[in-house]
Amino acid sequence: MSGTVRAAGCVLWRRAPDGGLEICLVHRPRYDDWSYPKGKLKRGETPLEAARREVLEETGHHCVPGAPLPTALYTANGRPKEVSYWAAEAAEGTFVPNDEVDRLAWLAPGTVRDRLSRPGDRVQLDAFLRIGPADPGPSGY
């Protein structure tokens, strides 16, 4: 569909000091919402390239993409939107608040479910928890 807005992002995760799992959510002041790091594809960019770029831009962290997660399909601002997702382990980096993302939170999976602003985003969380963080999948990294 030519009018579809294409975007990509990651369920970004890391190991907590206690060995548990933490997932990153970002707060966007423009929408006052909590979501996974994601954004629109630039011209000529693949969804995976966009996902990695968006994670870096929004969280300050590089990432190691793993298994693909379910694609989100919904309507935003009257247009169909398609967001491709990957599980991705956080690598080095430091978050610096900016106009687009003013807060970042590393949360336990149960807390993520409650914090997500868009209930449809729970599909990616559930898929991530089913496959587990250790499955690298065919991501081409």
C-alpha positions as CSV (number, residue, x, y, z in Angstrom):
1,M,0.0,0.0,0.0
2,S,1.7,3.2,-1.1
3,G,0.2,5.4,1.6
4,T,1.5,3.2,4.4
5,V,4.0,4.8,6.8
6,R,6.9,2.4,7.3
7,A,8.8,2.4,10.5
8,A,11.0,0.0,12.5
9,G,12.2,-0.4,16.1
10,C,13.4,-2.9,18.7
11,V,12.5,-4.4,22.0
12,L,15.8,-3.4,23.5
13,W,16.9,-5.6,26.5
14,R,19.8,-6.0,28.9
15,R,20.6,-8.2,31.8
16,A,20.0,-6.6,35.2
17,P,22.6,-6.8,37.9
18,D,20.6,-9.5,39.6
19,G,20.7,-11.6,36.4
20,G,17.1,-10.8,35.5
21,L,15.9,-9.2,32.3
22,E,15.2,-5.5,31.8
23,I,13.5,-3.9,28.7
24,C,13.9,-0.4,27.6
25,L,11.0,2.0,27.1
26,V,11.3,5.6,25.9
27,H,9.0,8.5,26.8
28,R,8.1,10.8,24.0
29,P,7.0,14.2,25.4
30,R,5.3,15.1,22.1
31,Y,2.8,12.3,22.6
32,D,3.3,11.8,26.3
33,D,3.6,8.1,25.7
34,W,5.9,5.2,26.6
35,S,6.9,2.9,23.7
36,Y,9.8,0.9,22.3
37,P,12.5,2.9,20.5
38,K,11.3,3.2,16.9
39,G,10.9,5.6,14.0
40,K,10.2,6.0,10.3
41,L,12.5,4.6,7.6
42,K,14.6,7.1,5.7
43,R,14.7,6.8,1.9
44,G,16.8,3.8,0.8
45,E,17.0,2.4,4.4
46,T,16.1,-1.1,5.2
47,P,13.8,-1.8,8.2
48,L,16.7,-3.3,10.2
49,E,19.0,-0.4,9.4
50,A,16.2,2.0,10.6
51,A,15.6,0.0,13.8
52,R,19.3,0.2,14.7
53,R,19.5,3.9,13.9
54,E,16.4,4.7,15.9
55,V,17.6,2.7,18.9
56,L,20.9,4.7,18.9
57,E,19.1,8.1,18.3
58,E,16.5,7.5,21.0
59,T,18.4,5.7,23.7
60,G,22.0,6.5,23.1
61,H,22.8,2.8,22.9
62,H,24.2,0.7,20.2
63,C,22.4,-2.7,19.9
64,V,22.8,-6.2,18.6
65,P,19.6,-7.2,16.8
66,G,18.4,-10.7,17.2
67,A,15.2,-12.5,16.2
68,P,12.5,-10.6,14.3
69,L,9.3,-9.9,16.3
70,P,5.7,-9.5,15.0
71,T,5.1,-6.5,12.8
72,A,2.7,-3.9,14.2
73,L,-0.1,-2.8,11.8
74,Y,-2.3,0.1,12.9
75,T,-3.6,3.5,11.9
76,A,-1.9,6.7,13.0
77,N,-3.0,10.2,12.0
78,G,-5.5,8.6,9.6
79,R,-2.8,6.6,7.7
80,P,-1.9,3.0,7.9
81,K,1.3,2.3,9.7
82,E,3.6,-0.7,9.6
83,V,6.3,-1.1,12.2
84,S,8.9,-3.9,11.9
85,Y,10.5,-5.0,15.2
86,W,13.4,-7.0,16.3
87,A,14.6,-8.2,19.7
88,A,17.9,-6.4,20.4
89,E,20.5,-6.6,23.1
90,A,21.7,-3.2,24.3
91,A,25.4,-2.6,23.9
92,E,27.5,0.4,24.9
93,G,26.0,3.8,25.1
94,T,24.6,6.5,27.3
95,F,21.2,8.1,27.2
96,V,21.0,11.9,26.8
97,P,17.5,13.4,27.0
98,N,16.4,15.4,24.0
99,D,13.3,17.0,22.4
100,E,12.1,13.7,20.9
101,V,12.8,11.4,23.9
102,D,13.0,13.0,27.4
103,R,13.1,9.9,29.6
104,L,14.2,6.3,29.3
105,A,13.3,3.5,31.7
106,W,14.8,0.0,32.1
107,L,11.9,-2.1,33.4
108,A,11.1,-5.7,34.4
109,P,8.9,-7.4,31.8
110,G,5.8,-7.3,34.0
111,T,6.2,-3.5,34.5
112,V,6.7,-3.0,30.8
113,R,3.3,-4.5,30.1
114,D,1.7,-2.0,32.4
115,R,3.8,1.0,31.2
116,L,3.2,0.6,27.5
117,S,0.9,3.4,26.3
118,R,-0.4,1.4,23.2
119,P,-1.9,-1.9,24.3
120,G,-1.1,-3.3,20.9
121,D,2.6,-3.1,21.7
122,R,2.2,-6.0,24.1
123,V,2.2,-8.3,21.1
124,Q,6.0,-7.7,20.6
125,L,6.6,-8.1,24.4
126,D,4.8,-11.4,24.5
127,A,6.7,-12.7,21.4
128,F,10.0,-11.6,22.9
129,L,9.3,-13.4,26.1
130,R,8.3,-16.5,24.2
131,I,11.5,-16.7,22.2
132,G,13.8,-15.5,25.0
133,P,16.7,-13.0,24.7
134,A,19.3,-15.7,23.7
135,D,17.8,-16.6,20.3
136,P,19.7,-14.5,17.8
137,G,17.5,-15.4,14.8
138,P,18.4,-14.7,11.2
139,S,18.9,-10.9,11.5
140,G,22.1,-10.6,9.5
141,Y,24.2,-8.9,12.1
